[in-house]
Amino acid sequence: MDLFRSVTQSVLGAPQQDQKSTGADTVDRLIDRVQSSTLLEDRRDGCRALKAMSRKYRVLVGAHGMDTLLQVLESDRNDHEIVNYALETLVNITASEVFPEETEDSETPVDSQSSEIGEQFTEILTKRQENIALLVSLLDEFDFKVRYPTIKLLTNLLKNRPKDLQEVILVIPSGVSKLMDQLSDSREVIRNDTLLLLTQLTKSNTNLQKIVAFENAHDHLFDIIREEGYADGGVVVEDCLILMLNLLRNNPSNQTFFKEGSYIQRLTSFFTIPLDAKDGWSAQKVTNIHYMLQLVQTLVAPQNSAQVVTSCQKVMNQCGLLQALTGLLMATGVPVDILTVTITTVADMIRGNQQNQEFFADMMAPSNPPRPAIVVLLMSMVNDKQPFVLRCAVLYCFQCFLYRNQTGQAQIIQTLLPQTADVVPGAKPFPNSVTAGQLLCSGLFSLDPVSNWFAAVALSHSLVDNIAQKENMLRVQLATSVGSPPVSLMQQCTSILQAGTKIPTRLGILMLLSTWLSHCPVAVQNFLSIPTAVPYLTAHVQANEHDELEMVCQGLCALVLGLCGQFNDGSSSNFSQESLRQLVSDRIGAENFSDKLSNISRTEAYTKAAKSPQLSAKQSSDLVFDHEFCRLFKSLEVSALRAVTPQLVNGTSTEVSPAEVKKYKDIIRDQDAEMTQLREQLNKFQSDLEQLSSEKENLTSKVQQLHDENTVLKAQQGMAAGVAVANSTDTTSEASNANTEQISQQLAYVQQQLAEMTHARDYYYYEMVKKDQELTAVQNGPVQQAVAVNGLQTSVDNAAANPEMENVRKQLEDLQLVLYNKDSEIQQLKEKVAEPVANKAPKDNAAESQEIAVIQKELEAVNASKSLLEQEKTSLELQLKDVQDENSQLKAQLATASITGTNAGAVAGCTKCEDFQAELKAIQGEQEDLLVLVTDQDSKMAEYRRKLRSYGEDVTDDEDEDDEDGDYGIPDDYDDDLEDLQ
């Protein structure tokens, strides 16, 4: 206890008292104290000190003390204070961050791998499933000191090794249920940290997401969000929304459960918030609403199954969620990032759903005069002053509004037609002066290239899979300048291409033309009737460009030219399908045309756009392709190529010269020969492998057989003496078993002799200690008692000159010498006995018989020596008894001298005492030498026990069990005498 307190004080209170004490030594001593202390207070203090050192010396504490700390959690879990210290220590050593204490001491540098220390300790801790099960079981404790650090520790483990811990928690009975129960804890700090724990637990694990969802996680989360104040709540609302996103994202099962559990209706209350600008938008409120919108968007994302999306869209419209979001979209004072996400969310809610699309078309913006919401959004899209991400969101919303919505497409195209044109059945024009068509045309012919691209792509979506609107848009007439005759929209697009505009403008117009011309022969004839159209396309495809975007423009020109050949019905007088083929063959070349066309699908921008309908552009330079165009190109690439280059099949020319045919035949012949050779080598390798496998199996069986034999021999060696051994048919095996049993008996006999000698040595050691104490008592007595009357002087003379003490000392020395001699004899006997046991190899019967005879002779010699020692011991006991009687007489005389003593004999008594003290010092020196010999004897006895255990013999540390009467030859009154000495 004193040692532990001194160590603790040196760590916590006075670190400068022991400069030589290092952190490693201190940690080792503390860990040893926690392991070996029997008092709970000592273990608790040790854990407290380890916690204090776990930040600065967490590598040492974690490497040396992790097992000890886990043992404390298991064995002392009823004491919440020591459990708290152990858990806090584990939290520190598994933390992913670097603590400031680690960098305070310049002598302890922190390298670049310090951030990985927590992960390494986490890996060690999670290797055993029992450790995680122990931590989960600690959650049953209601005490804050236990539950809170347990949650923090599990969170650290999940951050460092998420997959490992997720797999373990899955197989722990009621593991997830116990974690979910923490959400009902009345203490907010535990509830909030449980949210973080569950967020880490449900990342990228579908099974855990399902289990957590079916444990009523949504009910708990909605209740917490309501208690915290929805969007006006703090970071707790954010944590709840992040957890809900984890449960729903890319999990169709949980999405269906969310819809069927009527949780979508509860989302409406998220957006019933004051939208006045004077209320302000705090950063936390913006974050909360952002995650709320993401939650809605997750349910209707295009990547989800169509059945789930359709059902969720229907419920959102019925419960008023769509109306609430459109109201947020049209509100004033909404931050740009919230407005952007809201537009994208509304777009997903109406995409492909006719009822929701009609609701969106009828929605009016609160402006003066009121305008349709779609017009207000398009005004933002074609305005180059608006943020780029907002314009991209508006374009996506417009695309979703027209997706599989022919009525909406007709509405947009109708606003482009002259007012005297026939009204498309089923379509109603947008009211007010500014129309969607006018806004798109103004953006198409704007000086801003980004507006050109947005307007062209928006117009192309008005034509997707709608041949009627493609033909109607041919009737659109534009007035380019005052006094000039109107021109068609297609002719104006061609003029813009030839004007050498910027790349985004050309990309948008070429994609618009590709969508317009596909599956519409009337539009193809109108395009071919423009004199400069085909020459521009041919010259552009024929050019040699190295810029990536220029090569994309060449590919788009080749596609438009291919569509003119594919959907050409021959009614045009300028270019027929055959003439276009001839033109491509003569001016461009079939191979060159194929390469230019394939440049489109080789670009990274094409791959990104083909993945998702939503625009992923972060800046204007990222605007290259649209998702619908990618889908169109994928379906028409091969057919457009064949239409103008019939000699190509799948991009490879079918006309091959005879020399090339012969060349390919030679290559095929060589490849066949090489394949045959490789097959032969493979067959050879397989046969060799089978042979090696058979040899491996044989060796494995032999090793197993030898292992079994070794196990049997070990079991036979460990049998107690006298246990019957089963008869064996093999004579060699019988001899080996008999020898083993005989050797075991001989070892037991040697062990018994060794124990008896040890008891005799201890007895004489205690006798010497007793005599030493008696002589010391005589020496330390008062002077008037030591120098009494002449009768006492005579007794002291007799005691000093008593030859019995001299004989006892000599006999003890002789006995010690005999013991040393017997030690050497026992050691030689052990070596001879251990040799056949260690080797475990069968010898011939003649050699074994000789060895057994030698051992028996040596055992007889040991027995004779033992008898001699017993006789000497009996003689010494008698002599010691006489010495005890004399000591009793001396005590009586000393007592008498204390009463009747006079000063007359003081001088003579002092002289005798001085002689007696000299004799006493000599005896004490001899006793110290004997103590050294006894210590050596103890070490040798311990070594003998260790060797006997290695031979398979049962040797107990308590030597009292080897004596039948329990006194090992020590007199019965020895204990009483020892008490008197004490």
Buried (B, 14 or more C-beta within 10 A) or exposed (E): EEEBEBBBBBBEEEEEEBEEBEBEEBBBBBBBBBBEBEEEEBBBBBBBBBBBBBBBBBBBBBBBBBEBBBBBBBEBBEBBBBBBBBBBBBBBBBBEEBBEBBEEEEEEEEEEEBEEBBBBBBBBBBEEEEBBBBBBBBBEBEEBBBBBBBBBBBBBBBBBBBEBBBBBBBEBEEBBEBBBBBBEBEEEEBBBBBBBBBBBBBBEBEEBBBBBBBBBBBEBBBBBBBEBBBBBBBEBBBBBBBBBBBBBBBBEEBBBBBBEBEBBBBBBBBBEBEBEEEEEBEEBBBBBBBBBBBBBBBBBBBEBEEEBBBBBBBBBBEBBBBBBBBBBBBBEEBBEBBBBBBBBBBBBBBBBBEEBBBBBBEBBBEEEEEBBBBBBBBBBBBBBEBEBBBBBBBBBBBBBBBBBBBBBBBBBBBBBBEEEEEEBEEBEBBEEEBBBBBBBBBBBBBEBBBBBBBBBBBBBBBBBBBBBBBBBBBBBBBEEEEEEEEBBBBBBBBBBBEEEBBBBBBBBBBBBBBBBBBBBBBBBBBBBBBEEBBEBBBEBBBEEBEEEBBBBBBBBBBBBBBBBBBBBEEEBEEBBBEBBBEBBBEBBBBBBBBBBBBBBBEBEBBEBBBEEBBBEBEEBEBBBBBBBBBBBBEEBBBEBBBBBBBEBEEBEEEEEEEEEEEEEEEEEEEEEEEEEEEEEEEEEEEEEEEEEEEEEEEEEEEEEEEEEEEEEBEEBBEBEBEEEBEEEEEEEBBBBBEBBBBBBEBBBBBBEBBBBBBBBBBBBBBBBBBBBBBBEEBEEBEEBBBBBBEEBBEBBEEBBEBEEBEBBBEBBBEBBEBBBEBBEBBBEBBEBBBEBBEEBEEBEEEEBEEBBEEBEEBBEEBEEBBEEBEEBBEEBBEBBEEBBEBBEEBBEBBEBBBEEBEEEBBEEBEEBBEEBBEBBEEBEEBBEEBEEBBEEBBEBBEEBBEBBEEBBBEBEEEBEEBBEEEBBBBBEEBEEBBEEBE
